[in-house]
């Protein structure tokens, strides 16, 4: 019987239906309830019935074992484990105020599901509660944040980890409910991933949308057609990883049995090159020479209608974040978030060389190897970036004060979308070698520059030092120079970039539209 339960759970975890809609409808009618016409409600009902079926098999196996005396002795069966698994399976579908009564298969409105009775940790007489049980709170909504805060204190994750967990935690609570951490199982993670796969690419963007339960968002997306654009596998994996890290730490501190396998085992989706079969550089291609040249004829650089109508031609030129970001991605080989988060104090000078200082600890970078110093390209100097954006300002000001962090703490998301609209307005498309279309707006500028340097007689270690990639060649090259000489080598290398931008023409346009100058701070 226990093996039957495992079979049900494995089949459901792999995304296969254990019971069909006809079976669900029959059970609704036997219970005197009207079957839902909503496909998401039926899906949740199928999951609930499958969980109940598995729990029944486990409880039956436990009862039979106890009746036969197989719950004791040297060859005893894991009866208590079966009973505990059955309880965990049923927990999400039982309300605290009506123990034993199944919860509604679809949450009402935007409220989170009611929590089940909280797990009370069992302690031998005379023992004390663990630090977790004293401080973490009674349910996952507080326990998850407590765990991440503990990891921050232990320097396992950065100080923004609690905030970064927020969107993933909100999804988890709406999909799986807000229970004690010990009430969850791998089945909940499988259901979490299963629902995430159905998320539309754009959701919870407005206040009205944020008021909706995530299952309602999915139902509305499906109503417009089953071929709607969904979130990427990378996004699904990010949310699964965020939650799984909480459960893994709970295992490490013995809140969850260390013998329980990882909840996310086998659930991560293949992404990028693993799916397409392309090389990494082929998966995310760069712009061609002609596309870069075309991009800088956009109204943002030649004259737009207004600050708001930036895709329409006019007489207004504003040297703001939208103006500078593509130029810096091209000439400085920096990632968009590396640029958008910078403050005035991150621009420094040494030996007459101005550079972006990504070595400072308050700069958030993709990985350790991304910490670097990037000297100004001569074109950026000629475009008067220092005079327009840096000099004469408070050191703690953002370079681009019109940018603000979003809920995830990142500055560049909105700007990336605006640049994407600029690309679309020009009809620029990124085509991979297999003829499929790639997305991206700013990264292809960086890729274009890196590829150009790689096609010259330049050592790979120097290119990696400018782009923020890690390699043995980079470490070897670094050891050959003093700081000042090394910075000179980096400056001379970055100036070998020949971007198809007419810098003099951009300055002339800027001078002609002097009345439209807006510094943005």
C-alpha positions in Angstrom: 0.0 0.0 0.0 2.8 2.4 0.8 4.3 1.6 -2.6 1.0 2.6 -4.2 1.2 5.9 -2.4 4.7 6.5 -3.7 3.5 5.7 -7.2 0.6 8.2 -7.0 2.9 11.0 -5.7 5.7 10.3 -8.2 3.2 10.3 -11.1 1.7 13.6 -9.9 5.1 15.1 -9.2 6.1 14.3 -12.8 3.1 16.3 -14.1 0.8 13.4 -15.0 -2.9 13.3 -14.0 -3.7 10.6 -11.5 -7.5 11.1 -11.7 -9.5 12.7 -14.5 -12.2 15.4 -14.6 -14.9 12.7 -14.7 -13.7 11.2 -11.5 -13.5 14.7 -9.9 -17.0 15.6 -11.1 -18.4 12.3 -9.6 -16.8 13.1 -6.2 -18.2 16.6 -6.3 -21.7 15.3 -6.9 -21.4 12.6 -4.2 -20.5 15.4 -1.8 -23.6 17.4 -2.9 -21.4 20.1 -4.5 -21.6 21.6 -7.9 -18.5 20.8 -10.0 -16.5 23.9 -11.0 -16.3 24.9 -14.7 -13.0 26.6 -14.0 -10.0 24.5 -15.3 -7.7 25.7 -12.6 -10.2 24.8 -9.9 -10.6 21.3 -11.4 -6.8 20.9 -11.5 -6.5 21.8 -7.8 -9.3 19.4 -7.0 -7.5 16.6 -8.9 -4.4 17.3 -6.8 -6.4 17.3 -3.6 -8.0 14.0 -4.4 -4.7 12.5 -5.5 -3.2 13.6 -2.1 -6.1 12.1 -0.3 -5.7 8.8 -2.2 -2.0 8.6 -1.4 -2.7 9.5 2.3 -5.4 6.7 2.4 -2.9 4.2 1.1 -0.3 5.3 3.7 -2.8 5.2 6.6 -4.1 1.8 5.5 -0.5 0.4 5.3 0.2 1.8 8.8 -3.0 0.2 10.2 -2.4 -3.2 8.6 1.2 -3.1 9.9 0.1 -2.3 13.4 -2.6 -5.0 13.3 0.1 -7.6 12.3 2.6 -6.4 14.8 5.0 -5.2 12.2 5.5 -1.8 13.9 8.0 -3.2 16.4 11.0 -5.5 16.5 14.2 -5.6 14.5 12.4 -5.8 11.1 9.7 -3.3 11.9 8.2 -1.3 9.1 8.3 2.6 9.1 4.8 2.9 10.4 5.2 6.3 12.1 6.9 7.7 9.0 3.9 6.6 6.9 1.4 8.2 9.3 3.5 11.4 9.4 3.6 11.5 5.6 -0.2 11.0 5.4 -0.7 13.9 7.8 1.5 16.2 5.8 -0.3 15.3 2.6 -3.7 16.1 4.1 -2.6 19.2 6.0 -3.0 21.8 3.1 -6.6 20.7 2.5 -7.9 20.9 6.1 -9.0 24.2 7.7 -8.0 25.0 11.3 -11.6 25.9 12.4 -13.1 22.8 10.8 -10.6 20.0 11.3 -11.3 17.2 8.9 -13.3 19.3 6.5 -11.6 19.8 3.1 -10.8 23.3 2.1 -12.3 25.0 -0.9 -10.3 24.0 -4.0 -10.0 27.6 -5.2 -9.1 30.4 -2.8 -11.7 33.2 -2.7 -10.7 36.6 -4.0 -7.1 37.5 -3.2 -7.0 36.2 0.3 -4.4 33.6 1.2 -5.6 30.1 2.1 -6.4 29.6 5.8 -3.6 27.9 7.7 -4.1 24.5 9.2 -3.5 23.8 12.8 0.1 24.7 13.6 2.6 22.0 14.1 3.5 21.9 17.8 7.0 20.6 18.2 7.2 17.6 20.5 9.8 18.0 23.3 10.7 15.5 26.0 9.7 16.6 29.6 12.1 19.1 30.9 13.6 20.1 27.6 13.4 23.6 26.1 12.1 24.8 22.8 14.6 25.3 20.0 15.6 28.8 19.0 13.7 28.3 15.8 10.5 27.4 17.7 10.9 30.4 20.0 11.6 33.0 17.4 10.5 32.0 13.9 6.7 32.2 14.5 4.0 29.7 13.9 3.7 29.7 10.1 5.8 29.7 7.0 5.1 33.4 6.2 7.3 34.4 9.2 9.4 31.2 9.4 10.8 31.7 5.8 11.9 35.3 6.5 13.4 34.2 9.8 15.5 31.5 8.1 16.7 33.9 5.5 17.6 36.5 8.1 19.6 33.8 10.0 21.5 33.0 6.7 22.2 36.7 6.3 23.6 36.9 9.9 25.8 33.8 9.0 27.1 35.6 5.9 25.6 32.8 3.7 23.6 35.3 1.6 23.7 39.0 1.0 21.7 41.6 3.0 19.0 41.9 0.4 18.1 38.2 0.5 14.9 38.7 2.6 13.6 41.3 0.1 14.6 39.1 -2.8 12.6 36.2 -1.3 9.5 38.3 -1.2 8.0 37.6 -4.7 8.7 33.9 -4.5 7.3 33.6 -1.0 4.1 35.4 -2.0 3.6 32.9 -4.8 4.3 30.0 -2.5 1.8 31.1 0.1 -0.9 31.6 -2.5 -0.3 28.3 -4.2 0.6 26.0 -1.2 -0.9 27.8 1.8 0.6 29.3 4.9 1.4 26.4 7.3 4.2 25.4 9.7 7.3 24.5 7.7 7.1 20.9 8.9 3.7 20.5 7.2 5.1 20.8 3.7 6.5 18.0 1.5 8.1 17.4 -1.9 4.6 17.2 -3.3 4.0 20.9 -2.4 7.2 21.9 -4.2 6.0 19.8 -7.3 2.7 21.6 -7.3 4.4 24.9 -6.8 6.5 24.3 -9.9 3.5 23.0 -11.8 1.6 26.2 -11.2 4.6 28.4 -11.9 4.9 26.9 -15.4 1.4 28.2 -16.2 2.2 31.8 -15.0 1.8 34.4 -17.8 5.0 36.3 -18.5 3.5 39.5 -17.2 1.5 39.4 -14.0 1.0 41.5 -10.9 2.2 44.6 -12.7 -0.5 47.1 -11.6 -2.3 47.6 -8.2 -5.4 46.0 -9.6 -3.5 43.0 -10.8 -1.7 42.6 -7.5 -5.0 42.4 -5.7 -5.8 39.2 -7.6 -4.9 35.7 -6.4 -2.3 34.2 -8.6 -4.6 31.3 -9.6 -7.1 33.9 -10.8 -4.4 35.5 -12.9 -3.7 32.2 -14.5 -7.4 31.5 -15.1 -7.8 34.9 -16.8 -4.7 34.3 -19.0 -6.0 30.9 -20.1 -9.4 32.4 -21.0 -7.6 34.5 -23.6 -6.2 31.4 -25.3 -4.0 28.4 -24.2 -1.1 29.7 -26.2 -0.5 32.7 -24.1 3.2 33.7 -23.3 4.4 32.1 -20.1 7.3 32.9 -17.8 10.6 31.5 -18.8 12.0 28.2 -17.4 14.8 30.4 -15.8 12.1 32.3 -13.9 10.5 29.1 -12.7 13.8 27.7 -11.5 14.5 31.0 -9.7 11.3 30.8 -7.6 11.9 27.0 -6.9 15.5 27.7 -5.9 14.5 30.6 -3.6 12.0 28.4 -1.7 14.1 25.3 -1.7 17.0 27.2 -0.1 14.7 27.9 2.9 13.8 24.2 3.3 17.5 23.1 2.9 18.5 25.5 5.7 15.6 24.1 7.8 17.1 20.6 7.3 20.6 21.9 8.2 19.3 23.2 11.6 17.3 20.0 12.2 13.9 21.6 11.9 13.2 19.2 9.1 14.4 15.6 9.2 17.8 15.5 7.5 16.9 12.1 6.0 14.1 13.7 3.9 15.3 14.3 0.3 15.5 17.7 -1.2 12.1 19.0 -2.0 13.3 20.3 -5.4 15.1 17.2 -6.5 14.4 16.6 -10.2 12.2 19.7 -10.5 14.5 22.2 -12.1 13.7 22.8 -15.7 16.4 22.7 -18.4 17.2 26.2 -19.8 19.2 28.0 -22.4 21.8 25.9 -24.3 20.6 22.7 -22.6 17.3 23.1 -24.4 18.4 24.6 -27.7 21.6 22.6 -28.2 23.4 25.9 -29.1 26.6 27.1 -27.6 26.3 29.8 -24.9 27.4 32.6 -27.2 24.9 31.3 -29.9 22.0 31.2 -27.4 22.4 34.9 -26.6 23.7 36.5 -29.8 25.0 40.1 -30.1 23.8 42.9 -32.4 25.5 43.1 -35.8 27.5 46.1 -36.8 24.6 47.3 -38.9 22.1 46.9 -36.1 24.2 48.9 -33.7 24.6 51.6 -36.3 20.9 51.7 -36.9 20.1 51.8 -33.1 21.9 55.1 -32.6 19.8 56.8 -35.3 16.8 56.4 -32.9 14.9 59.6 -31.9 16.4 59.3 -28.4 19.7 60.3 -30.1 18.5 62.4 -33.0 15.5 64.2 -31.4 12.3 62.7 -29.8 8.9 64.2 -29.4 9.1 64.5 -25.6 10.4 62.9 -22.5 7.4 60.5 -22.6 7.1 59.9 -26.3 10.7 58.8 -26.8 9.9 56.5 -29.8 8.5 59.4 -31.9 10.7 61.9 -33.7 10.9 65.5 -32.6 13.3 68.2 -31.4 13.9 67.1 -27.8 17.1 65.4 -26.7 17.5 64.4 -23.1 20.8 63.0 -21.8 19.2 60.8 -19.2 19.5 57.1 -18.3 17.7 56.1 -21.5 20.3 58.0 -23.5 23.4 56.8 -21.7 22.6 53.2 -20.9 23.0 51.7 -24.4 26.2 53.8 -25.0 27.7 52.5 -21.8 26.7 48.9 -22.6 28.4 49.3 -26.0 31.6 51.1 -25.0 32.2 49.9 -21.4 31.0 46.2 -21.7 29.1 46.5 -18.5 25.8 44.8 -17.5 22.7 46.9 -17.2 22.3 46.5 -13.4 26.0 47.2 -12.9 25.4 50.6 -14.6 22.0 51.6 -13.3 22.8 51.1 -9.6 26.0 53.2 -9.6 26.4 56.4 -7.6 28.7 59.4 -8.2 31.3 58.0 -5.8 31.7 54.9 -8.0 33.4 57.1 -10.6 37.0 57.5 -9.7 40.3 58.6 -11.2 43.8 57.3 -11.0 46.9 58.5 -12.8 44.7 60.7 -15.1 42.4 57.7 -16.0 38.7 57.9 -15.1 37.1 54.6 -14.5 34.0 52.8 -13.2 34.9 51.3 -9.8 33.0 48.0 -9.4 35.3 46.9 -6.7 33.5 48.8 -4.0 31.5 46.5 -1.7 28.2 48.3 -2.0 28.1 47.6 -5.8 26.0 44.5 -6.5 27.6 42.2 -9.1 26.6 39.0 -10.7 29.5 37.0 -9.2 32.9 37.6 -7.5 34.7 37.8 -10.8 32.5 40.7 -11.9 34.3 43.0 -9.5 36.6 45.1 -11.6 37.6 48.6 -12.7 36.5 49.7 -16.2 38.3 52.7 -17.7 36.3 55.2 -19.7 36.4 54.7 -23.4 37.5 57.9 -25.2 34.1 58.1 -26.8 32.4 58.4 -23.4 34.8 61.2 -22.5 34.2 63.0 -25.8 30.4 62.7 -25.2 31.0 64.7 -22.0 29.7 62.0 -19.7 31.8 63.4 -16.8 30.5 67.0 -17.2 26.9 65.9 -17.8 26.5 63.2 -15.2 29.4 63.1 -12.7 31.2 66.4 -11.8 29.8 68.8 -9.3 27.4 66.3 -7.7 27.0 64.8 -4.3 29.0 61.6 -4.0 26.0 59.6 -2.7 23.7 60.6 -5.5 22.7 58.0 -8.1 24.3 58.6 -11.5 20.8 58.4 -12.9 18.5 59.7 -10.1 15.3 59.1 -12.2 15.9 55.3 -11.6 14.4 53.7 -8.5 14.7 50.1 -7.2 11.8 47.8 -7.7 10.4 45.3 -5.3 13.4 43.0 -6.0 15.8 45.9 -5.3 17.0 46.1 -8.9 17.3 49.4 -10.7 17.4 48.3 -14.4 14.3 46.3 -15.1 12.1 49.2 -16.3 15.0 50.7 -18.3 15.6 47.4 -20.0 12.0 47.3 -21.2 12.2 50.9 -22.5 15.4 50.0 -24.5 13.5 46.9 -25.7 10.8 49.2 -27.1 13.4 51.3 -28.9 14.8 48.1 -30.5 11.3 47.0 -31.5 10.5 50.4 -33.0 13.5 50.1 -35.3 12.6 46.6 -36.4 15.8 45.1 -35.0 15.6 41.3 -34.4 18.1 39.0 -32.9 18.3 35.8 -34.9 20.2 32.7 -33.6 22.2 30.4 -35.9 19.3 27.9 -35.8 17.0 30.7 -37.2 15.0 31.1 -33.9 14.6 34.6 -32.4 16.3 35.6 -29.2 15.2 38.2 -26.8 17.3 40.8 -25.0 17.8 44.6 -25.4 21.0 45.7 -23.7 23.1 42.5 -23.3 23.5 42.2 -27.2 25.4 45.6 -27.1 27.9 44.1 -24.5 28.1 40.9 -26.6 28.9 42.9 -29.7 31.8 44.6 -28.0 33.2 41.5 -26.4 33.1 39.7 -29.8 34.8 42.6 -31.5 37.7 42.4 -29.0 38.0 38.6 -29.3 38.4 39.0 -33.1 41.5 41.2 -32.5 44.9 40.2 -31.3 44.0 40.8 -27.6 44.7 38.4 -24.8 41.6 36.7 -23.4 42.6 37.5 -19.8 42.5 41.2 -20.5 39.1 40.9 -22.2 37.8 38.9 -19.2 39.1 41.7 -16.9 37.1 44.3 -18.7 33.9 42.2 -19.1 33.9 40.7 -15.6 34.4 37.0 -16.6 36.5 34.7 -14.6 39.4 32.7 -16.1 43.0 31.5 -15.4 44.2 33.8 -18.1 42.7 36.8 -16.3 44.5 36.0 -13.1 47.8 35.4 -14.9 47.6 38.7 -16.7 46.7 40.6 -13.5 49.9 39.3 -11.8 52.1 40.8 -14.5 51.3 44.5 -13.7 51.2 47.0 -10.9 47.8 48.7 -10.4 48.6 51.8 -12.3 50.1 50.0 -15.3 47.3 47.5 -15.3 44.7 50.3 -15.5 46.6 51.7 -18.4 46.5 48.4 -20.2 42.8 48.1 -19.6 42.2 51.6 -21.0 44.3 51.0 -24.1 42.4 47.8 -24.7 38.9 49.2 -24.3 39.8 52.0 -26.7 40.4 49.4 -29.4 36.6 49.0 -29.5 35.3 50.6 -32.7 31.6 51.1 -32.2 29.7 52.4 -35.3 28.5 55.6 -33.5 29.2 59.0 -34.9 30.2 60.7 -31.6 30.6 64.1 -33.3 27.1 63.9 -34.8 25.6 63.1 -31.4 27.4 66.1 -29.8 26.2 68.4 -32.7 22.6 67.2 -32.1 22.9 67.8 -28.4 24.3 71.3 -29.0 21.6 72.2 -31.5 18.9 71.2 -29.0 20.5 73.1 -26.1 17.1 74.4 -25.0 16.0 70.8 -24.4 18.9 70.0 -22.1 17.6 68.1 -19.0 20.2 66.8 -16.7 17.7 64.6 -14.8 18.8 65.6 -11.3 
